[in-house]
Amino acid sequence: MFYHLLYPLHTEWSVLRIFQYITFRGAYATVTALLICFIFGGWVIRRLVQLQIGERIREDGPASHQAKAGTPTMGGLLILAAIVIPTLLWANLTNRFVLLALLATVWMGTIGFIDDWLKVVKKRPKGMVGRVKMAGQVGYGLLLSGLLMTGGAGDAATSTSLPFLKNFLLDLSWFYPALVVVVVAGTSNAVNLTDGLDGLAIGLCALAFGAFAALSYVTGNRIFAEYLNIVYLPGAGELTIYCLAVVGAALGFLWFNAHPARVFMGDTGSLALGGALGTVAILIKREVLLALIGGVFVIEALSVMLQVASYRWRGGQRVFRMAPIHHHFELLGWSETQVVVRFWIVGILFLLMSLSTVKLQ
């Protein structure tokens, strides 16, 4: 909104030229998201308490988690507002990258909201039927791939880049929709599985979106793209503003979600953040690198798959004491705060390794 209202006036007031700069608008998108969380966070928590929208703790989880029962959930609504509003205020709303990122946020957030509503308000323990939830995720993946394939980008529309290979795009042709569906559904579910400890998932999301803010900026800047030998995508730089809005929303929500958490994001937040993260990776052709940037999310998801496979095919034997893997370390004696901070540190290591691949191309 500000870009469209104020930048056209720069011919009369030169100071308004500053609105052309992505770095300026990105910084203030972050600040706006933080302020939204700080100003409205307490009110949202009180409303959730009044509506008795409290978390239901799984009975087979760690015993220490039973004390969290009743903690307000569906705080993802605050996250969604703190992402969407700053993006609408500071981004170029004619940019297709931004519009698709917003679509992912709202679409996946809606699926998560319905799931939370059924579990918490309608008292259905399993919430939305699994196949219905998956249908929603697959449906969005197919819609996204269809929009990208008909967007006039030529062969690049169905391509992905590979780490360490400069100016290279691997064209997947008609297999591309399958990749999009796997990335979107896999990332959204991986973030959802990671959201089991106070501050864990939201902190890792802040790191991942911070990395993608940097990648979006250099991908949309011809000079940086040529210097780094990466694919140049005109307009991708605007995603920096969206990603920094997510970083601000994540940090603002972490203020209330840090241990001991006053509110949980619920599926409303985790599915929205995961779907958006996968979408941003797809838009800037970094689907493969996403597996490294979100390395902790990948480990969490793999731990669940290994646990389930082992239990089914090895006569009830388990690989971990409990899955996802963050619960395994809790049962080994790590405190919740130790698990969260140490997983954040591992997330930072993955982030640094992933960004280094760009320079090594």
C-alpha positions as CSV (number, residue, x, y, z in Angstrom):
1,M,0.0,0.0,0.0
2,F,2.7,2.5,1.0
3,Y,4.7,1.6,-2.1
4,H,1.8,2.3,-4.4
5,L,0.6,5.5,-2.5
6,L,3.9,7.2,-1.7
7,Y,6.5,6.1,-4.3
8,P,4.7,7.7,-7.3
9,L,5.0,11.0,-5.5
10,H,8.8,10.9,-5.4
11,T,9.0,13.3,-8.4
12,E,7.6,16.0,-6.1
13,W,9.2,15.0,-2.8
14,S,12.5,13.3,-3.5
15,V,12.6,11.8,0.0
16,L,9.9,9.4,-1.1
17,R,12.4,7.7,-3.4
18,I,13.3,5.6,-0.3
19,F,10.2,3.5,-0.9
20,Q,11.7,2.0,-4.0
21,Y,14.3,0.3,-1.9
22,I,13.5,-3.3,-0.9
23,T,15.9,-3.1,2.1
24,F,14.0,-0.1,3.5
25,R,10.6,-1.6,3.1
26,G,11.8,-5.0,4.3
27,A,13.1,-3.5,7.5
28,Y,9.9,-1.7,8.2
29,A,7.8,-4.8,7.4
30,T,9.8,-6.6,10.1
31,V,9.2,-3.7,12.6
32,T,5.5,-3.6,11.7
33,A,5.1,-7.3,12.3
34,L,6.8,-7.1,15.6
35,L,4.6,-4.2,16.7
36,I,1.5,-6.0,15.7
37,C,2.5,-9.0,17.9
38,F,3.6,-6.8,20.8
39,I,0.4,-4.6,20.7
40,F,-2.2,-7.3,20.1
41,G,-0.5,-10.4,21.5
42,G,-1.8,-9.9,25.0
43,W,-5.3,-9.2,23.8
44,V,-5.3,-12.3,21.6
45,I,-4.2,-14.5,24.5
46,R,-6.9,-13.1,26.7
47,R,-9.6,-13.7,24.1
48,L,-8.4,-17.3,23.6
49,V,-8.6,-17.8,27.3
50,Q,-12.1,-16.3,27.4
51,L,-13.3,-18.6,24.6
52,Q,-11.7,-21.6,26.4
53,I,-9.6,-22.4,23.3
54,G,-6.9,-24.4,25.2
55,E,-4.4,-27.0,24.0
56,R,-5.2,-30.7,24.5
57,I,-2.0,-32.6,25.4
58,R,-1.6,-36.1,24.0
59,E,-1.7,-38.7,26.7
60,D,1.3,-40.7,25.4
61,G,3.5,-37.6,25.4
62,P,6.2,-36.7,28.0
63,A,4.7,-36.5,31.5
64,S,6.1,-33.0,32.0
65,H,3.9,-31.7,29.2
66,Q,0.6,-32.5,31.0
67,A,1.0,-29.2,32.9
68,K,0.6,-27.4,29.5
69,A,-3.0,-28.6,29.1
70,G,-5.3,-25.7,28.7
71,T,-2.7,-23.3,27.4
72,P,-4.3,-21.1,24.8
73,T,-3.8,-22.3,21.2
74,M,-4.6,-21.1,17.7
75,G,-2.2,-18.3,18.3
76,G,-1.3,-18.8,14.7
77,L,-4.1,-16.2,14.0
78,L,-1.8,-13.6,15.5
79,I,1.1,-14.8,13.3
80,L,-1.1,-14.7,10.2
81,A,-2.1,-11.1,10.9
82,A,1.5,-10.1,11.6
83,I,2.5,-11.6,8.2
84,V,-0.3,-10.5,6.0
85,I,-0.8,-6.9,7.2
86,P,2.9,-5.8,6.9
87,T,3.2,-7.4,3.5
88,L,0.1,-5.6,2.3
89,L,1.5,-2.3,3.7
90,W,5.1,-2.5,2.5
91,A,5.3,-4.8,-0.6
92,N,4.6,-4.2,-4.2
93,L,1.1,-5.8,-4.5
94,T,1.3,-6.2,-8.3
95,N,4.3,-8.6,-7.8
96,R,3.2,-12.2,-8.5
97,F,5.8,-13.7,-6.1
98,V,4.3,-11.7,-3.2
99,L,0.8,-12.6,-4.2
100,L,1.6,-16.4,-4.4
101,A,3.4,-16.2,-1.0
102,L,0.3,-14.6,0.5
103,L,-1.9,-17.2,-1.1
104,A,0.1,-20.0,0.5
105,T,-0.1,-18.3,3.9
106,V,-3.9,-17.9,3.8
107,W,-4.6,-21.2,2.1
108,M,-2.5,-23.3,4.5
109,G,-3.5,-21.2,7.5
110,T,-7.2,-21.9,6.7
111,I,-6.6,-25.6,6.7
112,G,-4.8,-25.4,10.0
113,F,-7.5,-23.2,11.5
114,I,-10.2,-25.7,10.6
115,D,-8.1,-28.5,12.0
116,D,-7.6,-26.6,15.3
117,W,-11.3,-25.6,15.5
118,L,-12.4,-29.2,15.1
119,K,-9.9,-30.4,17.8
120,V,-10.4,-27.7,20.4
121,V,-13.9,-26.4,19.9
122,K,-15.7,-29.4,18.5
123,K,-13.7,-31.7,20.7
124,R,-12.7,-34.1,17.9
125,P,-9.3,-35.6,19.2
126,K,-7.9,-36.1,15.7
127,G,-9.3,-32.9,14.2
128,M,-9.6,-32.8,10.5
129,V,-9.6,-36.2,8.8
130,G,-6.1,-36.9,7.6
131,R,-7.0,-37.5,4.0
132,V,-9.0,-34.3,3.8
133,K,-6.1,-32.3,5.2
134,M,-3.8,-33.9,2.7
135,A,-6.2,-33.2,-0.1
136,G,-6.1,-29.5,0.9
137,Q,-2.3,-29.5,0.8
138,V,-2.1,-31.4,-2.5
139,G,-4.8,-29.2,-4.0
140,Y,-2.7,-26.1,-3.1
141,G,0.4,-27.7,-4.6
142,L,-1.3,-28.5,-7.8
143,L,-2.8,-25.0,-8.0
144,L,0.6,-23.4,-7.4
145,S,2.3,-25.5,-10.0
146,G,-0.4,-24.8,-12.5
147,L,-0.1,-21.0,-11.9
148,L,3.7,-21.2,-12.3
149,M,3.5,-23.3,-15.4
150,T,1.1,-21.0,-17.1
151,G,2.8,-17.8,-15.9
152,G,4.8,-17.2,-19.1
153,A,8.2,-18.0,-17.6
154,G,9.0,-20.6,-20.3
155,D,11.2,-23.6,-19.5
156,A,12.3,-21.9,-16.2
157,A,8.7,-22.4,-14.9
158,T,9.2,-26.1,-14.5
159,S,12.8,-26.0,-13.4
160,T,14.8,-26.2,-10.2
161,S,18.3,-25.2,-9.3
162,L,20.9,-27.5,-7.7
163,P,23.5,-26.4,-5.1
164,F,27.1,-26.0,-6.3
165,L,26.0,-25.7,-10.0
166,K,26.2,-22.2,-11.3
167,N,23.6,-20.7,-13.6
168,F,22.0,-24.2,-13.9
169,L,18.3,-25.1,-14.0
170,L,17.2,-28.7,-14.1
171,D,14.0,-28.9,-16.2
172,L,11.5,-31.4,-14.7
173,S,8.9,-30.8,-17.3
174,W,5.6,-32.6,-16.4
175,F,7.2,-34.0,-13.3
176,Y,7.3,-30.5,-11.8
177,P,3.8,-30.5,-10.2
178,A,4.8,-33.6,-8.3
179,L,7.9,-31.8,-6.9
180,V,5.7,-28.8,-5.9
181,V,3.2,-31.0,-4.1
182,V,5.9,-32.9,-2.2
183,V,7.7,-29.7,-1.2
184,V,4.6,-27.9,0.0
185,A,3.0,-30.9,1.8
186,G,6.3,-32.1,3.2
187,T,7.4,-28.7,4.5
188,S,4.0,-27.9,6.1
189,N,3.8,-31.2,7.9
190,A,7.5,-31.1,8.9
191,V,7.0,-27.7,10.6
192,N,3.8,-29.0,12.2
193,L,5.7,-32.0,13.7
194,T,8.4,-29.8,15.0
195,D,6.0,-27.6,16.9
196,G,6.1,-29.7,20.1
197,L,8.2,-27.6,22.4
198,D,7.9,-24.0,23.5
199,G,9.6,-21.8,20.9
200,L,11.2,-24.6,18.9
201,A,9.3,-24.4,15.6
202,I,8.8,-20.6,15.6
203,G,12.5,-20.0,16.3
204,L,13.6,-22.3,13.5
205,C,11.1,-20.6,11.1
206,A,12.6,-17.2,11.9
207,L,16.0,-18.6,10.9
208,A,14.8,-20.3,7.7
209,F,12.8,-17.2,6.5
210,G,15.8,-15.0,7.4
211,A,17.9,-17.2,5.0
212,F,15.3,-17.0,2.3
213,A,15.0,-13.3,2.7
214,A,18.7,-13.0,1.7
215,L,18.3,-15.6,-1.1
216,S,15.3,-13.8,-2.5
217,Y,17.1,-10.5,-2.5
218,V,20.2,-11.7,-4.4
219,T,18.0,-13.8,-6.8
220,G,16.0,-10.7,-7.7
221,N,19.1,-8.4,-8.1
222,R,20.8,-8.8,-11.4
223,I,24.2,-7.6,-10.2
224,F,24.3,-9.9,-7.2
225,A,23.0,-12.8,-9.2
226,E,25.7,-12.4,-11.8
227,Y,28.4,-12.1,-9.2
228,L,27.2,-15.2,-7.3
229,N,26.6,-17.2,-10.5
230,I,23.0,-17.9,-9.5
231,V,19.8,-17.7,-11.6
232,Y,18.4,-14.2,-11.9
233,L,14.6,-14.0,-11.5
234,P,13.2,-10.5,-12.1
235,G,10.8,-9.5,-9.3
236,A,11.9,-12.1,-6.9
237,G,13.5,-9.5,-4.7
238,E,10.0,-8.4,-3.4
239,L,9.8,-11.7,-1.6
240,T,12.5,-10.3,0.7
241,I,9.8,-8.0,2.2
242,Y,7.4,-11.0,2.7
243,C,10.1,-13.1,4.3
244,L,11.2,-10.3,6.7
245,A,7.6,-9.8,7.7
246,V,7.5,-13.5,8.6
247,V,10.8,-13.1,10.6
248,G,9.2,-10.2,12.5
249,A,6.0,-12.1,13.1
250,A,8.0,-15.1,14.3
251,L,10.1,-13.1,16.7
252,G,7.1,-11.2,18.0
253,F,5.2,-14.5,18.6
254,L,8.3,-16.0,20.3
255,W,8.0,-13.2,22.9
256,F,4.8,-15.0,24.1
257,N,5.7,-18.6,23.0
258,A,9.1,-18.8,24.8
259,H,9.2,-21.3,27.7
260,P,7.0,-21.3,29.6
261,A,4.7,-20.6,26.7
262,R,1.6,-18.3,27.2
263,V,0.2,-19.4,23.8
264,F,0.7,-22.0,21.2
265,M,0.5,-21.4,17.4
266,G,-1.5,-24.6,16.7
267,D,-1.9,-26.0,13.3
268,T,-3.1,-22.6,12.2
269,G,0.4,-21.2,12.5
270,S,2.5,-24.3,11.8
271,L,0.8,-25.3,8.5
272,A,0.8,-21.7,7.3
273,L,4.5,-21.2,8.1
274,G,5.5,-24.6,6.6
275,G,3.4,-24.1,3.4
276,A,4.7,-20.6,3.0
277,L,8.3,-21.7,3.5
278,G,8.0,-24.4,0.9
279,T,6.3,-21.9,-1.5
280,V,9.1,-19.3,-1.2
281,A,11.7,-22.1,-1.9
282,I,9.7,-23.1,-5.0
283,L,9.3,-19.5,-6.2
284,I,13.1,-18.8,-6.2
285,K,14.0,-22.3,-7.4
286,R,15.6,-23.4,-4.2
287,E,13.6,-26.5,-3.5
288,V,16.7,-28.7,-3.0
289,L,18.5,-26.2,-0.8
290,L,15.4,-26.0,1.4
291,A,16.2,-29.5,2.7
292,L,19.4,-28.0,4.1
293,I,18.1,-24.7,5.3
294,G,15.3,-26.5,7.1
295,G,17.5,-29.4,8.1
296,V,16.0,-29.6,11.6
297,F,12.5,-29.9,10.1
298,V,13.8,-32.7,7.9
299,I,15.3,-34.5,10.8
300,E,12.1,-34.2,12.8
301,A,10.0,-35.6,10.0
302,L,12.4,-38.4,9.3
303,S,12.4,-39.4,13.0
304,V,8.6,-39.9,12.8
305,M,8.8,-41.9,9.6
306,L,11.6,-44.1,11.0
307,Q,9.7,-44.6,14.2
308,V,6.5,-45.6,12.5
309,A,8.3,-47.9,10.0
310,S,10.3,-49.6,12.8
311,Y,7.2,-50.1,14.9
312,R,5.3,-51.7,12.0
313,W,8.0,-53.8,10.5
314,R,10.1,-54.8,13.5
315,G,7.4,-56.1,15.7
316,G,6.8,-53.1,17.8
317,Q,10.5,-52.1,18.3
318,R,11.2,-48.4,18.3
319,V,14.3,-46.5,17.1
320,F,13.7,-43.5,19.5
321,R,12.3,-43.4,23.0
322,M,9.6,-41.1,21.5
323,A,9.1,-39.3,18.2
324,P,9.4,-36.6,17.0
325,I,13.0,-36.6,18.0
326,H,12.8,-33.6,20.3
327,H,10.8,-35.8,22.7
328,H,13.5,-38.4,22.5
329,F,16.1,-36.0,23.9
330,E,13.6,-34.9,26.6
331,L,13.3,-38.5,27.8
332,L,17.1,-38.7,27.8
333,G,17.1,-36.0,30.5
334,W,17.5,-32.8,28.6
335,S,15.3,-29.9,29.8
336,E,12.9,-28.4,27.4
337,T,14.9,-25.2,27.2
338,Q,18.1,-27.2,26.5
339,V,16.4,-29.1,23.6
340,V,15.1,-25.9,22.1
341,V,18.3,-23.9,22.2
342,R,20.4,-26.7,21.0
343,F,18.1,-27.4,18.1
344,W,18.3,-23.7,17.3
345,I,22.1,-23.9,17.2
346,V,21.9,-26.9,14.9
347,G,19.5,-24.8,12.8
348,I,22.0,-22.0,12.6
349,L,24.7,-24.5,11.5
350,F,22.4,-25.7,8.7
351,L,21.7,-22.1,7.7
352,L,25.3,-21.2,7.4
353,M,26.1,-24.3,5.4
354,S,23.3,-23.6,3.0
355,L,24.3,-20.0,2.4
356,S,27.9,-21.1,1.8
357,T,26.7,-23.2,-1.1
358,V,25.7,-20.1,-3.0
359,K,29.2,-18.6,-2.9
360,L,30.8,-22.0,-3.8
361,Q,29.0,-22.2,-7.1
